[in-house]
Amino acid sequence: MKSKRQIAVLIFLLLCSVGLSGQNTQKYYVSKNVESGMLYFIKPMKLFQSCKNACYFDQTIRPHNDTVSVGVTFTNKQAFKVDSIAIISEDALIGKKVEHLFTEKVKNKWDCRFFVYLTRTELQTLCTNIPITLSFFGMEGSIIQLQVKPNDWEKTLKINRAIYDQIKLNEL
């Protein structure tokens, strides 16, 4: 009799801890069953915004693939075509060429949309509590640097870690 009570208390505590510590990640991503397994699309998130610039990113994680496709929309007052990107943290420097999709004028600003491909290991390296700096390198040799605010980075990481954990569990 005592063991049933202990089991019931344990189940209750586990359910409470999941409810309290877990975050509803369903509104942040979509999963689709494709021929090769589950495909995960993490919806666009704001990484940086100021009066001059904005940076939004989304992620596509394919089943059994080490590469994560990160779609980035970078908004700037001046026309800017991103050629490559450097992601800098206290622990890492990751430089990548990008696949440019388009640059277009939207109202009085310019949107540059591109993809950068990161390995899951590189993505894990960036998932530290230390805010990152993004360096956008233009075709003409120009550079724009954005320092991600600590609070923005912390919020982004919290959501992404929860999604990554779910993906890992589902891949087992």
Biotite code that builds the C-alpha atoms (Angstrom):
import biotite.structure as struc

atoms = struc.array([
    struc.Atom([0.000, 0.000, 0.000], chain_id="A", res_id=1, res_name="MET", atom_name="CA", element="C"),
    struc.Atom([2.806, 2.350, 0.885], chain_id="A", res_id=2, res_name="LYS", atom_name="CA", element="C"),
    struc.Atom([4.564, 1.748, -2.440], chain_id="A", res_id=3, res_name="SER", atom_name="CA", element="C"),
    struc.Atom([1.438, 2.700, -4.445], chain_id="A", res_id=4, res_name="LYS", atom_name="CA", element="C"),
    struc.Atom([1.245, 5.948, -2.511], chain_id="A", res_id=5, res_name="ARG", atom_name="CA", element="C"),
    struc.Atom([4.924, 6.667, -3.125], chain_id="A", res_id=6, res_name="GLN", atom_name="CA", element="C"),
    struc.Atom([4.481, 5.949, -6.836], chain_id="A", res_id=7, res_name="ILE", atom_name="CA", element="C"),
    struc.Atom([1.447, 8.247, -6.995], chain_id="A", res_id=8, res_name="ALA", atom_name="CA", element="C"),
    struc.Atom([3.385, 11.049, -5.254], chain_id="A", res_id=9, res_name="VAL", atom_name="CA", element="C"),
    struc.Atom([6.355, 10.519, -7.580], chain_id="A", res_id=10, res_name="LEU", atom_name="CA", element="C"),
    struc.Atom([4.127, 10.678, -10.683], chain_id="A", res_id=11, res_name="ILE", atom_name="CA", element="C"),
    struc.Atom([2.434, 13.816, -9.343], chain_id="A", res_id=12, res_name="PHE", atom_name="CA", element="C"),
    struc.Atom([5.810, 15.508, -8.723], chain_id="A", res_id=13, res_name="LEU", atom_name="CA", element="C"),
    struc.Atom([7.082, 14.549, -12.167], chain_id="A", res_id=14, res_name="LEU", atom_name="CA", element="C"),
    struc.Atom([3.978, 15.946, -13.836], chain_id="A", res_id=15, res_name="LEU", atom_name="CA", element="C"),
    struc.Atom([4.250, 19.158, -11.844], chain_id="A", res_id=16, res_name="CYS", atom_name="CA", element="C"),
    struc.Atom([7.944, 19.568, -12.659], chain_id="A", res_id=17, res_name="SER", atom_name="CA", element="C"),
    struc.Atom([7.302, 19.035, -16.378], chain_id="A", res_id=18, res_name="VAL", atom_name="CA", element="C"),
    struc.Atom([4.506, 21.578, -16.287], chain_id="A", res_id=19, res_name="GLY", atom_name="CA", element="C"),
    struc.Atom([6.566, 24.147, -14.407], chain_id="A", res_id=20, res_name="LEU", atom_name="CA", element="C"),
    struc.Atom([9.923, 23.756, -16.091], chain_id="A", res_id=21, res_name="SER", atom_name="CA", element="C"),
    struc.Atom([8.703, 22.940, -19.573], chain_id="A", res_id=22, res_name="GLY", atom_name="CA", element="C"),
    struc.Atom([7.812, 25.631, -22.004], chain_id="A", res_id=23, res_name="GLN", atom_name="CA", element="C"),
    struc.Atom([5.182, 25.247, -24.666], chain_id="A", res_id=24, res_name="ASN", atom_name="CA", element="C"),
    struc.Atom([7.457, 25.041, -27.681], chain_id="A", res_id=25, res_name="THR", atom_name="CA", element="C"),
    struc.Atom([4.683, 24.044, -30.096], chain_id="A", res_id=26, res_name="GLN", atom_name="CA", element="C"),
    struc.Atom([4.101, 27.660, -31.133], chain_id="A", res_id=27, res_name="LYS", atom_name="CA", element="C"),
    struc.Atom([7.771, 28.044, -32.084], chain_id="A", res_id=28, res_name="TYR", atom_name="CA", element="C"),
    struc.Atom([8.222, 25.106, -34.445], chain_id="A", res_id=29, res_name="TYR", atom_name="CA", element="C"),
    struc.Atom([6.495, 22.760, -36.865], chain_id="A", res_id=30, res_name="VAL", atom_name="CA", element="C"),
    struc.Atom([7.419, 19.136, -37.438], chain_id="A", res_id=31, res_name="SER", atom_name="CA", element="C"),
    struc.Atom([6.525, 17.194, -40.549], chain_id="A", res_id=32, res_name="LYS", atom_name="CA", element="C"),
    struc.Atom([6.946, 13.534, -41.295], chain_id="A", res_id=33, res_name="ASN", atom_name="CA", element="C"),
    struc.Atom([8.851, 13.264, -44.576], chain_id="A", res_id=34, res_name="VAL", atom_name="CA", element="C"),
    struc.Atom([10.174, 10.239, -46.441], chain_id="A", res_id=35, res_name="GLU", atom_name="CA", element="C"),
    struc.Atom([13.476, 10.187, -44.556], chain_id="A", res_id=36, res_name="SER", atom_name="CA", element="C"),
    struc.Atom([12.004, 10.906, -41.088], chain_id="A", res_id=37, res_name="GLY", atom_name="CA", element="C"),
    struc.Atom([10.862, 13.996, -39.168], chain_id="A", res_id=38, res_name="MET", atom_name="CA", element="C"),
    struc.Atom([11.673, 17.456, -40.510], chain_id="A", res_id=39, res_name="LEU", atom_name="CA", element="C"),
    struc.Atom([11.682, 20.331, -38.011], chain_id="A", res_id=40, res_name="TYR", atom_name="CA", element="C"),
    struc.Atom([11.133, 23.975, -38.923], chain_id="A", res_id=41, res_name="PHE", atom_name="CA", element="C"),
    struc.Atom([11.793, 26.490, -36.161], chain_id="A", res_id=42, res_name="ILE", atom_name="CA", element="C"),
    struc.Atom([9.744, 29.580, -36.957], chain_id="A", res_id=43, res_name="LYS", atom_name="CA", element="C"),
    struc.Atom([11.380, 33.005, -37.394], chain_id="A", res_id=44, res_name="PRO", atom_name="CA", element="C"),
    struc.Atom([12.698, 34.615, -34.226], chain_id="A", res_id=45, res_name="MET", atom_name="CA", element="C"),
    struc.Atom([13.961, 38.134, -33.683], chain_id="A", res_id=46, res_name="LYS", atom_name="CA", element="C"),
    struc.Atom([17.623, 38.112, -32.809], chain_id="A", res_id=47, res_name="LEU", atom_name="CA", element="C"),
    struc.Atom([18.338, 41.810, -32.928], chain_id="A", res_id=48, res_name="PHE", atom_name="CA", element="C"),
    struc.Atom([16.442, 45.013, -33.570], chain_id="A", res_id=49, res_name="GLN", atom_name="CA", element="C"),
    struc.Atom([17.432, 48.646, -33.338], chain_id="A", res_id=50, res_name="SER", atom_name="CA", element="C"),
    struc.Atom([16.322, 51.768, -35.121], chain_id="A", res_id=51, res_name="CYS", atom_name="CA", element="C"),
    struc.Atom([18.798, 50.982, -37.947], chain_id="A", res_id=52, res_name="LYS", atom_name="CA", element="C"),
    struc.Atom([18.936, 47.203, -38.229], chain_id="A", res_id=53, res_name="ASN", atom_name="CA", element="C"),
    struc.Atom([16.934, 44.062, -37.578], chain_id="A", res_id=54, res_name="ALA", atom_name="CA", element="C"),
    struc.Atom([17.870, 40.411, -37.831], chain_id="A", res_id=55, res_name="CYS", atom_name="CA", element="C"),
    struc.Atom([15.399, 37.521, -37.887], chain_id="A", res_id=56, res_name="TYR", atom_name="CA", element="C"),
    struc.Atom([16.294, 33.877, -38.301], chain_id="A", res_id=57, res_name="PHE", atom_name="CA", element="C"),
    struc.Atom([14.552, 30.548, -38.776], chain_id="A", res_id=58, res_name="ASP", atom_name="CA", element="C"),
    struc.Atom([15.956, 27.021, -38.820], chain_id="A", res_id=59, res_name="GLN", atom_name="CA", element="C"),
    struc.Atom([15.277, 23.841, -40.740], chain_id="A", res_id=60, res_name="THR", atom_name="CA", element="C"),
    struc.Atom([16.573, 20.634, -39.199], chain_id="A", res_id=61, res_name="ILE", atom_name="CA", element="C"),
    struc.Atom([16.384, 17.611, -41.453], chain_id="A", res_id=62, res_name="ARG", atom_name="CA", element="C"),
    struc.Atom([16.266, 14.058, -40.192], chain_id="A", res_id=63, res_name="PRO", atom_name="CA", element="C"),
    struc.Atom([19.569, 12.242, -39.878], chain_id="A", res_id=64, res_name="HIS", atom_name="CA", element="C"),
    struc.Atom([21.435, 15.220, -41.305], chain_id="A", res_id=65, res_name="ASN", atom_name="CA", element="C"),
    struc.Atom([24.282, 16.945, -39.513], chain_id="A", res_id=66, res_name="ASP", atom_name="CA", element="C"),
    struc.Atom([23.568, 20.268, -41.248], chain_id="A", res_id=67, res_name="THR", atom_name="CA", element="C"),
    struc.Atom([21.080, 22.827, -39.972], chain_id="A", res_id=68, res_name="VAL", atom_name="CA", element="C"),
    struc.Atom([19.809, 25.328, -42.539], chain_id="A", res_id=69, res_name="SER", atom_name="CA", element="C"),
    struc.Atom([19.512, 28.766, -40.946], chain_id="A", res_id=70, res_name="VAL", atom_name="CA", element="C"),
    struc.Atom([17.503, 31.303, -42.916], chain_id="A", res_id=71, res_name="GLY", atom_name="CA", element="C"),
    struc.Atom([18.356, 34.899, -42.035], chain_id="A", res_id=72, res_name="VAL", atom_name="CA", element="C"),
    struc.Atom([16.603, 38.129, -42.920], chain_id="A", res_id=73, res_name="THR", atom_name="CA", element="C"),
    struc.Atom([18.845, 41.108, -42.257], chain_id="A", res_id=74, res_name="PHE", atom_name="CA", element="C"),
    struc.Atom([17.288, 44.578, -42.491], chain_id="A", res_id=75, res_name="THR", atom_name="CA", element="C"),
    struc.Atom([19.428, 47.658, -42.993], chain_id="A", res_id=76, res_name="ASN", atom_name="CA", element="C"),
    struc.Atom([18.884, 51.307, -43.994], chain_id="A", res_id=77, res_name="LYS", atom_name="CA", element="C"),
    struc.Atom([21.386, 50.924, -46.842], chain_id="A", res_id=78, res_name="GLN", atom_name="CA", element="C"),
    struc.Atom([21.238, 48.311, -49.602], chain_id="A", res_id=79, res_name="ALA", atom_name="CA", element="C"),
    struc.Atom([23.469, 45.469, -48.468], chain_id="A", res_id=80, res_name="PHE", atom_name="CA", element="C"),
    struc.Atom([24.111, 42.082, -50.062], chain_id="A", res_id=81, res_name="LYS", atom_name="CA", element="C"),
    struc.Atom([25.588, 39.655, -47.526], chain_id="A", res_id=82, res_name="VAL", atom_name="CA", element="C"),
    struc.Atom([28.426, 37.498, -48.883], chain_id="A", res_id=83, res_name="ASP", atom_name="CA", element="C"),
    struc.Atom([29.524, 35.789, -45.669], chain_id="A", res_id=84, res_name="SER", atom_name="CA", element="C"),
    struc.Atom([28.905, 35.875, -41.947], chain_id="A", res_id=85, res_name="ILE", atom_name="CA", element="C"),
    struc.Atom([30.976, 35.479, -38.818], chain_id="A", res_id=86, res_name="ALA", atom_name="CA", element="C"),
    struc.Atom([29.319, 34.384, -35.603], chain_id="A", res_id=87, res_name="ILE", atom_name="CA", element="C"),
    struc.Atom([31.491, 35.334, -32.668], chain_id="A", res_id=88, res_name="ILE", atom_name="CA", element="C"),
    struc.Atom([31.131, 34.328, -29.037], chain_id="A", res_id=89, res_name="SER", atom_name="CA", element="C"),
    struc.Atom([33.595, 34.226, -26.175], chain_id="A", res_id=90, res_name="GLU", atom_name="CA", element="C"),
    struc.Atom([34.224, 30.533, -26.926], chain_id="A", res_id=91, res_name="ASP", atom_name="CA", element="C"),
    struc.Atom([33.957, 30.335, -30.703], chain_id="A", res_id=92, res_name="ALA", atom_name="CA", element="C"),
    struc.Atom([34.399, 31.991, -34.054], chain_id="A", res_id=93, res_name="LEU", atom_name="CA", element="C"),
    struc.Atom([32.408, 30.481, -36.900], chain_id="A", res_id=94, res_name="ILE", atom_name="CA", element="C"),
    struc.Atom([32.808, 31.977, -40.354], chain_id="A", res_id=95, res_name="GLY", atom_name="CA", element="C"),
    struc.Atom([30.611, 30.858, -43.238], chain_id="A", res_id=96, res_name="LYS", atom_name="CA", element="C"),
    struc.Atom([29.827, 31.790, -46.819], chain_id="A", res_id=97, res_name="LYS", atom_name="CA", element="C"),
    struc.Atom([26.114, 32.352, -47.326], chain_id="A", res_id=98, res_name="VAL", atom_name="CA", element="C"),
    struc.Atom([23.644, 31.427, -50.035], chain_id="A", res_id=99, res_name="GLU", atom_name="CA", element="C"),
    struc.Atom([22.122, 34.775, -51.014], chain_id="A", res_id=100, res_name="HIS", atom_name="CA", element="C"),
    struc.Atom([18.428, 34.617, -51.958], chain_id="A", res_id=101, res_name="LEU", atom_name="CA", element="C"),
    struc.Atom([17.453, 38.257, -52.515], chain_id="A", res_id=102, res_name="PHE", atom_name="CA", element="C"),
    struc.Atom([17.873, 41.857, -51.474], chain_id="A", res_id=103, res_name="THR", atom_name="CA", element="C"),
    struc.Atom([14.796, 44.066, -51.807], chain_id="A", res_id=104, res_name="GLU", atom_name="CA", element="C"),
    struc.Atom([13.574, 47.450, -50.678], chain_id="A", res_id=105, res_name="LYS", atom_name="CA", element="C"),
    struc.Atom([10.708, 47.356, -48.194], chain_id="A", res_id=106, res_name="VAL", atom_name="CA", element="C"),
    struc.Atom([9.394, 50.837, -47.408], chain_id="A", res_id=107, res_name="LYS", atom_name="CA", element="C"),
    struc.Atom([12.503, 52.861, -46.497], chain_id="A", res_id=108, res_name="ASN", atom_name="CA", element="C"),
    struc.Atom([14.760, 49.903, -45.583], chain_id="A", res_id=109, res_name="LYS", atom_name="CA", element="C"),
    struc.Atom([16.430, 46.980, -47.356], chain_id="A", res_id=110, res_name="TRP", atom_name="CA", element="C"),
    struc.Atom([15.851, 43.308, -46.564], chain_id="A", res_id=111, res_name="ASP", atom_name="CA", element="C"),
    struc.Atom([18.611, 40.858, -47.399], chain_id="A", res_id=112, res_name="CYS", atom_name="CA", element="C"),
    struc.Atom([17.554, 37.204, -47.192], chain_id="A", res_id=113, res_name="ARG", atom_name="CA", element="C"),
    struc.Atom([20.124, 34.418, -47.177], chain_id="A", res_id=114, res_name="PHE", atom_name="CA", element="C"),
    struc.Atom([20.874, 30.939, -45.856], chain_id="A", res_id=115, res_name="PHE", atom_name="CA", element="C"),
    struc.Atom([23.846, 29.827, -43.825], chain_id="A", res_id=116, res_name="VAL", atom_name="CA", element="C"),
    struc.Atom([24.477, 26.154, -43.141], chain_id="A", res_id=117, res_name="TYR", atom_name="CA", element="C"),
    struc.Atom([25.785, 25.129, -39.722], chain_id="A", res_id=118, res_name="LEU", atom_name="CA", element="C"),
    struc.Atom([26.610, 21.709, -38.390], chain_id="A", res_id=119, res_name="THR", atom_name="CA", element="C"),
    struc.Atom([24.752, 20.600, -35.303], chain_id="A", res_id=120, res_name="ARG", atom_name="CA", element="C"),
    struc.Atom([28.089, 20.743, -33.467], chain_id="A", res_id=121, res_name="THR", atom_name="CA", element="C"),
    struc.Atom([28.545, 24.397, -34.467], chain_id="A", res_id=122, res_name="GLU", atom_name="CA", element="C"),
    struc.Atom([24.997, 25.135, -33.378], chain_id="A", res_id=123, res_name="LEU", atom_name="CA", element="C"),
    struc.Atom([25.665, 23.487, -29.987], chain_id="A", res_id=124, res_name="GLN", atom_name="CA", element="C"),
    struc.Atom([28.825, 25.581, -29.645], chain_id="A", res_id=125, res_name="THR", atom_name="CA", element="C"),
    struc.Atom([26.750, 28.740, -30.039], chain_id="A", res_id=126, res_name="LEU", atom_name="CA", element="C"),
    struc.Atom([24.168, 27.624, -27.481], chain_id="A", res_id=127, res_name="CYS", atom_name="CA", element="C"),
    struc.Atom([26.058, 29.107, -24.561], chain_id="A", res_id=128, res_name="THR", atom_name="CA", element="C"),
    struc.Atom([24.826, 31.783, -22.212], chain_id="A", res_id=129, res_name="ASN", atom_name="CA", element="C"),
    struc.Atom([27.301, 34.221, -23.706], chain_id="A", res_id=130, res_name="ILE", atom_name="CA", element="C"),
    struc.Atom([25.698, 36.639, -26.185], chain_id="A", res_id=131, res_name="PRO", atom_name="CA", element="C"),
    struc.Atom([27.019, 36.540, -29.722], chain_id="A", res_id=132, res_name="ILE", atom_name="CA", element="C"),
    struc.Atom([28.183, 39.156, -32.170], chain_id="A", res_id=133, res_name="THR", atom_name="CA", element="C"),
    struc.Atom([27.189, 38.821, -35.805], chain_id="A", res_id=134, res_name="LEU", atom_name="CA", element="C"),
    struc.Atom([29.459, 40.229, -38.485], chain_id="A", res_id=135, res_name="SER", atom_name="CA", element="C"),
    struc.Atom([27.883, 40.571, -41.927], chain_id="A", res_id=136, res_name="PHE", atom_name="CA", element="C"),
    struc.Atom([30.386, 40.886, -44.757], chain_id="A", res_id=137, res_name="PHE", atom_name="CA", element="C"),
    struc.Atom([29.118, 42.543, -47.918], chain_id="A", res_id=138, res_name="GLY", atom_name="CA", element="C"),
    struc.Atom([30.084, 41.889, -51.508], chain_id="A", res_id=139, res_name="MET", atom_name="CA", element="C"),
    struc.Atom([31.819, 45.259, -51.678], chain_id="A", res_id=140, res_name="GLU", atom_name="CA", element="C"),
    struc.Atom([34.029, 44.582, -48.655], chain_id="A", res_id=141, res_name="GLY", atom_name="CA", element="C"),
    struc.Atom([31.798, 46.439, -46.203], chain_id="A", res_id=142, res_name="SER", atom_name="CA", element="C"),
    struc.Atom([31.121, 45.019, -42.750], chain_id="A", res_id=143, res_name="ILE", atom_name="CA", element="C"),
    struc.Atom([28.192, 45.478, -40.372], chain_id="A", res_id=144, res_name="ILE", atom_name="CA", element="C"),
    struc.Atom([28.466, 44.145, -36.810], chain_id="A", res_id=145, res_name="GLN", atom_name="CA", element="C"),
    struc.Atom([25.546, 43.501, -34.485], chain_id="A", res_id=146, res_name="LEU", atom_name="CA", element="C"),
    struc.Atom([25.991, 42.729, -30.809], chain_id="A", res_id=147, res_name="GLN", atom_name="CA", element="C"),
    struc.Atom([23.065, 40.617, -29.639], chain_id="A", res_id=148, res_name="VAL", atom_name="CA", element="C"),
    struc.Atom([21.676, 41.882, -26.333], chain_id="A", res_id=149, res_name="LYS", atom_name="CA", element="C"),
    struc.Atom([22.136, 39.456, -23.405], chain_id="A", res_id=150, res_name="PRO", atom_name="CA", element="C"),
    struc.Atom([18.394, 39.360, -22.610], chain_id="A", res_id=151, res_name="ASN", atom_name="CA", element="C"),
    struc.Atom([17.468, 38.702, -26.254], chain_id="A", res_id=152, res_name="ASP", atom_name="CA", element="C"),
    struc.Atom([20.091, 35.938, -26.492], chain_id="A", res_id=153, res_name="TRP", atom_name="CA", element="C"),
    struc.Atom([18.914, 34.331, -23.236], chain_id="A", res_id=154, res_name="GLU", atom_name="CA", element="C"),
    struc.Atom([15.280, 34.216, -24.425], chain_id="A", res_id=155, res_name="LYS", atom_name="CA", element="C"),
    struc.Atom([16.278, 32.811, -27.816], chain_id="A", res_id=156, res_name="THR", atom_name="CA", element="C"),
    struc.Atom([18.479, 30.149, -26.228], chain_id="A", res_id=157, res_name="LEU", atom_name="CA", element="C"),
    struc.Atom([15.797, 29.048, -23.782], chain_id="A", res_id=158, res_name="LYS", atom_name="CA", element="C"),
    struc.Atom([13.334, 28.384, -26.595], chain_id="A", res_id=159, res_name="ILE", atom_name="CA", element="C"),
    struc.Atom([15.892, 26.767, -28.910], chain_id="A", res_id=160, res_name="ASN", atom_name="CA", element="C"),
    struc.Atom([17.337, 24.479, -26.226], chain_id="A", res_id=161, res_name="ARG", atom_name="CA", element="C"),
    struc.Atom([13.864, 23.174, -25.406], chain_id="A", res_id=162, res_name="ALA", atom_name="CA", element="C"),
    struc.Atom([13.209, 22.475, -29.101], chain_id="A", res_id=163, res_name="ILE", atom_name="CA", element="C"),
    struc.Atom([16.640, 20.856, -29.616], chain_id="A", res_id=164, res_name="TYR", atom_name="CA", element="C"),
    struc.Atom([16.056, 18.621, -26.595], chain_id="A", res_id=165, res_name="ASP", atom_name="CA", element="C"),
    struc.Atom([12.710, 17.519, -28.044], chain_id="A", res_id=166, res_name="GLN", atom_name="CA", element="C"),
    struc.Atom([14.314, 16.783, -31.399], chain_id="A", res_id=167, res_name="ILE", atom_name="CA", element="C"),
    struc.Atom([17.078, 14.720, -29.772], chain_id="A", res_id=168, res_name="LYS", atom_name="CA", element="C"),
    struc.Atom([14.532, 12.676, -27.832], chain_id="A", res_id=169, res_name="LEU", atom_name="CA", element="C"),
    struc.Atom([12.491, 12.047, -30.973], chain_id="A", res_id=170, res_name="ASN", atom_name="CA", element="C"),
    struc.Atom([15.546, 10.969, -32.979], chain_id="A", res_id=171, res_name="GLU", atom_name="CA", element="C"),
    struc.Atom([16.481, 8.195, -30.549], chain_id="A", res_id=172, res_name="LEU", atom_name="CA", element="C"),
])
